[in-house]
Amino acid sequence: MINAVGNRMTREIARQQKLADQLERTQIQISGGKKLLRMSDDPVAARRIATIGTSQASMTAWSANVNSASALVAQADGVMKSVSDLMVRARELTLAAANDSASPADRATIAAELGTIADEIDSLAATRDSNGEPVFAAGTARVMRFDSDISFAPVPAAADVFVLGGNSLSTGIRDAATAIAAGDKVAMGTSLDTLATAIGHVADKHAELGLSGGRLERVGDGLAARGITLKDERSVVEDTDLSVAIAELNAQDLTLSAAQAAFAKINRQTLFDILN
């Protein structure tokens, strides 16, 4: 009889300890906001959380690339606007110099200004970003990754923008300056054609840059939308449902308190009471 009572007491103590552990676990889930405390709690959910975490880390890196590339495109866009304006100005000056009313002094002044414009374009071609890297790569255009299957160069290489027909844009302007200084009407006419072609080329490259910026915006929007979806899915799998957890906590607390009260009452009995 005594052994049976002792066994019952041991089982009851173990049951109450289990109830206390469950109560503590629920309290941790509420205070920490996470319902999975160990991988063994739900291996399938834990693996899904790990997979989502990996995707979120990749998307953070890709989003950072989108932001960097967008800033690069914005800077390149400003450069291209300046180059376009300078090219138009160079052609206007060459056209004015080709006019019969232009005096040798006028042509000398125009040639000097064209030289300055050529220097400015060379300087713009060498523009660097905030990290000290060339905005327009000296070699192959810099390719960046923006998703698992999306990678491209947001800004063209310098040679694609500032070189036309094997000659730099600035060379074409300096050739015009030389022709104007020499009063060579034929060469001036050739320079006018060259500058007109160059202006069209710069406009095309500027348009391509705009398309690149629009693509980056769409990719960024897509990443943001997927990020929200993954965050919501992870929350469902990982986060504690406070309303459910609080209800469970109250029920567990009530059960444990009742068990402890019953156990205390039984323990107040004397050995004589148990034997009878």
Secondary structure, 3 states (H helix, E strand, C coil): CHHHHHHHHHHHHHHHHHHHHHHHHHHHHHHHCECCCCHHHCHHHHHHHHHHHHHHHHHHHHHHHHHHHHHHHHHHHHHHHHHHHHHHHHHHHHHHHHCCCCCHHHHHHHHHHHHHHHHHHHHHHCCECCCCCECCCCCCCCCEEEECCEEECCCCCHHHHHEECCEEHHHHHHHHHHHHHHCCHHHHHHHHHHHHHHHHHHHHHHHHHHHHHHHHHHHHHHHHHHHHHHHHHHHHHHECCHHHHHHHHHHHHHHHHHHHHHHHHHHCCCHHHHHC
